Amino acid sequence: MAGITFSKKRLELLIGKKLSVEQWHDRTMMLGFGFEGIAGDDLTVEVFPNRPDCLSEQGFARAMRAFLGLPARKLPVAKSSTYEVIVDKSVDSVRPFTACAVVTGLTFDDASLKNIIQFQEKLHATFCRHRKKAAIGIYPMEHIAWPISYVAKRPSDIRFQPLEGGKVMSGKEILEHHPTGKTYAPLLAHAEKYPLFIDAKHNILSMPPIINSEHAGRVTHRTNDVFVECSGFHVAFVSQVLNLVVLALADAGGVVHQVTVRANKKQVFPALTVRKHALAPAYVSRIVGKHVSDADLKRLLPKLGHELRGTEVIVPWYRTDILHACDLVEDVAIAAGYEHISSEIPNVATVANESPRVIFARRVSHLLIGLGMLETNTFHLTSKEAQTTSMLTELQLVELENSLNAEYTSMRAWMLPSLMDVLKTNRPHEYPQKLFGIGTAFGFDKNAETGIAEKQKLALLTCHPKADYTEIRQLVEFLLDRLGLVYSFKEHAHPSCIPGRCASVSIDKQEIGFLGELHPHAIRNRELELPVAVCELDLDALFARVKN
Amino acid sequence: MDVKKTAAGLHPLERKVLPALAKHSAIDALAQAAGLKDVEVVRALQWLENKKLVTVAVEPRDVVLLEANGRAYQKKGLPERHFLQALGGKELSLEQLAKKSGLSREELNACIGVLRSKGLVLLRKDKSLMIKPTPQASAALGKEWTEETFLKKEFPLFVTSLSKDEKSVLELFKRRKEFVKVEQRKDKLAKLTPDGEKLAAAGVGESNVVETLTPELLRSGQWRNKQFRRYDVTAMVPKISGGRRHFVNEAIDYIRKIWLDLGFTEMEGSMIQTSFWTLDTLFVPQDHPARDLQDTFYVKNPAKGTLPATALVKKIKAVHETGGATGSTGWGGVWSEEFASRNILRTHTTGLSAITLAKLKESDLPAKFFAVGRVFRNETLDWKHLFEFNQVEGIVVDPNANMRHLFGYLKEFYAKMGFTDIKLAPSYFPYTEPSVEVHVFHPVKKEWLEVGGAGIFRPEVTIALLGKDIPVLAWGQGMERVMTEYYKIADLRELYRNDVKQLRDIKAWTR
């Protein structure tokens, strides 16, 4: 998702109609964009990833104009020309494809320059995945000697002055020292050779996907004609991206010219060919839930830039998001207006089923609440320290690769530490504090799809001056008695508990948990000054027992 | 005032204090007169004041306190009496007297001064100072002196309560070293109001009014002859608290009930899933930003899981690369099994829906499922970002399902959540088409809130998982926003902070 700010004045000029703030809000939203607001001339919208064409002022205006029912602006066509880009085999291993075009007759001022740069940046950031999938270059024509070559060279053999670089640098220096170079260096990290666009006079235009040259790659107020290239890894994709740029420039008043890209075979860009999709009114009617006729389709499809010809929909080439007829169904629904689609709960009987595991957990919870205990709800993410050392235990935890929070890097393996953290944060509050928590704990299981076992566990504790083994034992017995279970206790050595004041609890020889008085070390590790009696039970095991 | 009714409402403590108020006004005096502890008197006065039977004012009053010497002489008697007794009717030198009486030089001097002024001793200067009792001395020794009477009193003494004679004793004592001091004290003084006086006059002493209904009264039947004290039922009582469910869980239970009432079956599943189930089966392209390290938690150990049966994996691969048999173009490029087997913390509960669909048979249709579960996003924790939150997920699998049904379920759900004004706008998700964003109108804040996404699963999803293009209505709605609105919580972290005071005191979920 991309928040993007347009000039309201220019949009209205392009659309040919003025809208009130409410209309802007409503129409933007009902066309499928987020509306962030209007401040002065700044109109900020959120463009979802399906509509990269609307990342430009021109593209957004084109879409809005059609949606408002105004006559569609004609799509540009590319004039044939003799411009050529020759692709050298050397780029095959680094960035094999390019699609190029020439646009003439443009006029730029500060605002329109900024606008086209913003568009290029947003496209790079979103649709082109931070230049990983594709990178775009735009160059003034005046310095270019045709034909252009697309070729890869060793970094040490590359020398040119990058934009904003201030001096001539080698390919390697650019990646190491130039700010933009540093940002995108990972994209060329393992490349032996770096790709270049070089003109017939051996002037370097750019080193994609990193940066243009200062000499040949800076569009200014004086620029009228531009060379546009897009490089990447899939012909279809670079061609799509090129089309989006070409559309924005054409809608800004430019005339589009073809460029022949000569690799082992010849291909002419931009490939401004519409696509055809079959769309049956019955399919649309079925999905939308109301009758949609041919006439409706004919009327509605143009609002989203399409056209119905016979039984086929002509999809404009800038709509990169139409993968399937269902995408056209949505466009019809948007054109009809979601607000005009009535709602209905179908009269279909289905039987509800609540998860027995969830029901059981709730029953347990209610039993404990009846004893005056407070239920907690804690995070599953925690730290190794909280789970192990602070509880005097050693455990292997399921760890995370990339947590942004230094204190939350592992998945909890048991619940009690989470409750102890709760006690720690509640030191200023009134005692006794009697808490419990039911939650998922994470362990290992070779047979699970993920290799990870997730179990529902119950921890309970009581903290006050007289908290002791008897009290926690009473709580546990109350719970197990009410669940109708027969159990036994055995002396147990849990590292978190005071030796001799800890027991394991078993049902039919199956150990289902432990209880005891918490070790003073563990108490002090949470900066507490009162005794804590604790218990942890395997709730899934209890559930299995109760079910039998 | 209804004297009878008011009298019947008096607490036993009030009943004892009220008569004492006729003579006394200070707390200590009242306590003594009523045979109560000071705190009991204070409590009774508070209640009587609430009933406007008494006014309590703080008045500064002078009190007499004993100092070190005063306290000592109170116990062992005045030194001048010891002095006279030591003389024993004879003339003695000061040295002899000192030895015999055990008095200090300073005390001796003080005694000489006092006794001379009373005309009980005569002095003569010889080699040393000679002291002789006067004839009146022996008579004086036989009776109690006013000073001694004064000292026997209980201190502190109120200056205003002293007689004229006592006041002159006080003046004398004030001149003697560390005997007494007079201090101003701010004491609470209670006074009957006219109503109070009326009540006291009517008599509130022992009566047949009882405080507690005892088993004895019940068994014996004596309760028939008793009156029960009338309470001030508007008086404050101490707050209590008890065991409670966590407020987030209360809300979740309600949300679950809404879907159960609508005939949905609950789905459950693991929080750690392979990317395959969370993302790939849902047609999320493998280069989608949602898979970036800064958005999704990746598991370090074990980093990879296993993919399900090859037939499904093949289908998913085909769908991503070419659209497979779905009539879609797919995303193009190469779909990596390796990447799909990465273990991640589920970023949404929609993976549960994918698993459910993969298991579903056509004979099970129509079918409706829901889940409320934790989902995870790699966010830095702050007041408006959590890395764990709850999502409510729902799917309706029905050959006849359509957008109108989707709208119907969403509107019904939000109406039951208290939001009757709801706007459904187009949106985008890789796995739904058409896609919907739900906006609800906040009636108090008067603004639209974005609460979640919904749509109909793309054929790329349904055909691969169900084997057939059957419409599946689907939604995944974040619940934290709705909960913080209900509980009036501004900081999202509070939802899972487990502040004991908040857990005890927060309002209940009453929808």
Chai-1 contact restraints between the chains, C-beta under 6 A:
chainA,res_idxA,chainB,res_idxB,connection_type,confidence,min_distance_angstrom,max_distance_angstrom,comment,restraint_id
A,M29,B,A425,contact,1.0,0.0,6.0,A-B,restraint_1
A,M30,B,A425,contact,1.0,0.0,6.0,A-B,restraint_2
A,G32,B,P426,contact,1.0,0.0,6.0,A-B,restraint_3
A,F48,B,Y428,contact,1.0,0.0,6.0,A-B,restraint_4
A,N50,B,Y428,contact,1.0,0.0,6.0,A-B,restraint_5
A,R129,B,D287,contact,1.0,0.0,6.0,A-B,restraint_6
A,H234,B,G332,contact,1.0,0.0,6.0,A-B,restraint_7
A,I287,B,N402,contact,1.0,0.0,6.0,A-B,restraint_8
A,V288,B,M403,contact,1.0,0.0,6.0,A-B,restraint_9
A,G289,B,N402,contact,1.0,0.0,6.0,A-B,restraint_10
A,G289,B,M403,contact,1.0,0.0,6.0,A-B,restraint_11
A,G289,B,R404,contact,1.0,0.0,6.0,A-B,restraint_12
A,L323,B,S328,contact,1.0,0.0,6.0,A-B,restraint_13
A,L323,B,T329,contact,1.0,0.0,6.0,A-B,restraint_14
A,H324,B,G327,contact,1.0,0.0,6.0,A-B,restraint_15
A,H324,B,S328,contact,1.0,0.0,6.0,A-B,restraint_16
A,H324,B,P459,contact,1.0,0.0,6.0,A-B,restraint_17
A,C326,B,E433,contact,1.0,0.0,6.0,A-B,restraint_18
A,C326,B,R458,contact,1.0,0.0,6.0,A-B,restraint_19
A,C326,B,P459,contact,1.0,0.0,6.0,A-B,restraint_20
A,D327,B,E433,contact,1.0,0.0,6.0,A-B,restraint_21
A,E330,B,E433,contact,1.0,0.0,6.0,A-B,restraint_22
A,E330,B,P434,contact,1.0,0.0,6.0,A-B,restraint_23
A,A333,B,P434,contact,1.0,0.0,6.0,A-B,restraint_24
A,I334,B,P426,contact,1.0,0.0,6.0,A-B,restraint_25
A,Y338,B,L424,contact,1.0,0.0,6.0,A-B,restraint_26
A,Y338,B,P426,contact,1.0,0.0,6.0,A-B,restraint_27
A,I341,B,M403,contact,1.0,0.0,6.0,A-B,restraint_28
A,S342,B,R404,contact,1.0,0.0,6.0,A-B,restraint_29
A,S343,B,R404,contact,1.0,0.0,6.0,A-B,restraint_30
A,S343,B,F407,contact,1.0,0.0,6.0,A-B,restraint_31
A,S343,B,G408,contact,1.0,0.0,6.0,A-B,restraint_32
A,S343,B,K411,contact,1.0,0.0,6.0,A-B,restraint_33
A,E344,B,R404,contact,1.0,0.0,6.0,A-B,restraint_34
A,E344,B,G408,contact,1.0,0.0,6.0,A-B,restraint_35
A,I345,B,G408,contact,1.0,0.0,6.0,A-B,restraint_36
A,I345,B,E412,contact,1.0,0.0,6.0,A-B,restraint_37
A,P346,B,H405,contact,1.0,0.0,6.0,A-B,restraint_38
A,V348,B,P366,contact,1.0,0.0,6.0,A-B,restraint_39
A,T350,B,G263,contact,1.0,0.0,6.0,A-B,restraint_40
A,T350,B,K368,contact,1.0,0.0,6.0,A-B,restraint_41
A,A352,B,L260,contact,1.0,0.0,6.0,A-B,restraint_42
A,A352,B,G263,contact,1.0,0.0,6.0,A-B,restraint_43
A,A352,B,F264,contact,1.0,0.0,6.0,A-B,restraint_44
A,N353,B,T265,contact,1.0,0.0,6.0,A-B,restraint_45
A,E354,B,L260,contact,1.0,0.0,6.0,A-B,restraint_46
A,E354,B,E266,contact,1.0,0.0,6.0,A-B,restraint_47
A,S355,B,E266,contact,1.0,0.0,6.0,A-B,restraint_48
A,S355,B,E268,contact,1.0,0.0,6.0,A-B,restraint_49
A,I369,B,G243,contact,1.0,0.0,6.0,A-B,restraint_50
A,G372,B,G242,contact,1.0,0.0,6.0,A-B,restraint_51
A,G372,B,G243,contact,1.0,0.0,6.0,A-B,restraint_52
A,M373,B,G243,contact,1.0,0.0,6.0,A-B,restraint_53
A,L374,B,R244,contact,1.0,0.0,6.0,A-B,restraint_54
A,L374,B,L503,contact,1.0,0.0,6.0,A-B,restraint_55
A,E375,B,R245,contact,1.0,0.0,6.0,A-B,restraint_56
A,E375,B,H246,contact,1.0,0.0,6.0,A-B,restraint_57
A,T376,B,H246,contact,1.0,0.0,6.0,A-B,restraint_58
A,T376,B,N498,contact,1.0,0.0,6.0,A-B,restraint_59
A,N377,B,H246,contact,1.0,0.0,6.0,A-B,restraint_60
A,N377,B,V248,contact,1.0,0.0,6.0,A-B,restraint_61
A,N377,B,N249,contact,1.0,0.0,6.0,A-B,restraint_62
A,N377,B,Y496,contact,1.0,0.0,6.0,A-B,restraint_63
A,F379,B,E388,contact,1.0,0.0,6.0,A-B,restraint_64
A,F379,B,Y496,contact,1.0,0.0,6.0,A-B,restraint_65
A,E399,B,K300,contact,1.0,0.0,6.0,A-B,restraint_66
A,E399,B,N301,contact,1.0,0.0,6.0,A-B,restraint_67
A,L400,B,F297,contact,1.0,0.0,6.0,A-B,restraint_68
A,E401,B,Y298,contact,1.0,0.0,6.0,A-B,restraint_69
A,E401,B,K300,contact,1.0,0.0,6.0,A-B,restraint_70
A,N402,B,L293,contact,1.0,0.0,6.0,A-B,restraint_71
A,N402,B,Y298,contact,1.0,0.0,6.0,A-B,restraint_72
A,L404,B,N378,contact,1.0,0.0,6.0,A-B,restraint_73
A,L404,B,T380,contact,1.0,0.0,6.0,A-B,restraint_74
A,N405,B,L381,contact,1.0,0.0,6.0,A-B,restraint_75
A,V422,B,N498,contact,1.0,0.0,6.0,A-B,restraint_76
A,N426,B,V500,contact,1.0,0.0,6.0,A-B,restraint_77
A,H429,B,V500,contact,1.0,0.0,6.0,A-B,restraint_78
A,H429,B,K501,contact,1.0,0.0,6.0,A-B,restraint_79
A,Q433,B,V500,contact,1.0,0.0,6.0,A-B,restraint_80
A,E449,B,G305,contact,1.0,0.0,6.0,A-B,restraint_81
A,E449,B,T306,contact,1.0,0.0,6.0,A-B,restraint_82
A,T450,B,I272,contact,1.0,0.0,6.0,A-B,restraint_83
A,T450,B,G305,contact,1.0,0.0,6.0,A-B,restraint_84
A,T450,B,N343,contact,1.0,0.0,6.0,A-B,restraint_85
A,G451,B,P302,contact,1.0,0.0,6.0,A-B,restraint_86
A,G451,B,G305,contact,1.0,0.0,6.0,A-B,restraint_87
A,I452,B,I272,contact,1.0,0.0,6.0,A-B,restraint_88
A,E454,B,S270,contact,1.0,0.0,6.0,A-B,restraint_89
